Amino acid sequence: MGEHATGIEKWVEENLPVDIYMVNFIVLMVLTVIEVAAVFFGESMSLGMVWAILIGVGIVKGYGIAAFFMHLAGDPRSYLWSFAFPFLFVTLMLWGIGLSNPGGITGLPAWCTPFAGGYATTP
């Protein structure tokens, strides 16, 4: 652990028999199982609920990766903003291309939708 360890890193180091990387790995694996389950059981949920789960879990996983594996948790805020600023453009592209176009998500070609008869479901 570095000399600028965050509070959660210090707590894990003092109270758990594993380091912060193993804790982060376990959390990421559990969240991945939740994502896969949301897509697998997506037919019993609304599309908005699946999206909410995937986006929410993706944000938490992104934070875990950036904060601990990339060591941004204890760095100055300017480093964090230089890392996070490009996500503004990704968000604008998602909105501009996918969500503002009436057929942007549901009107994808068959090769883009493996669960609707695309390449993954053909024998």
Number of C-alpha atoms within 10 A of each C-alpha: 10 8 6 12 16 16 11 11 19 14 12 15 15 11 9 10 10 11 15 19 15 11 15 17 15 12 15 19 13 11 18 16 11 15 20 12 12 19 16 11 11 15 10 10 11 10 12 10 12 20 15 13 17 18 13 13 17 16 12 14 19 12 15 20 18 16 17 17 14 10 15 17 22 17 13 9 11 9 12 15 11 10 12 12 10 10 12 10 11 11 11 12 13 13 13 12 14 14 13 12 12 10 11 14 14 10 11 10 11 12 12 14 16 13 11 13 12 13 13 12 10 8 4
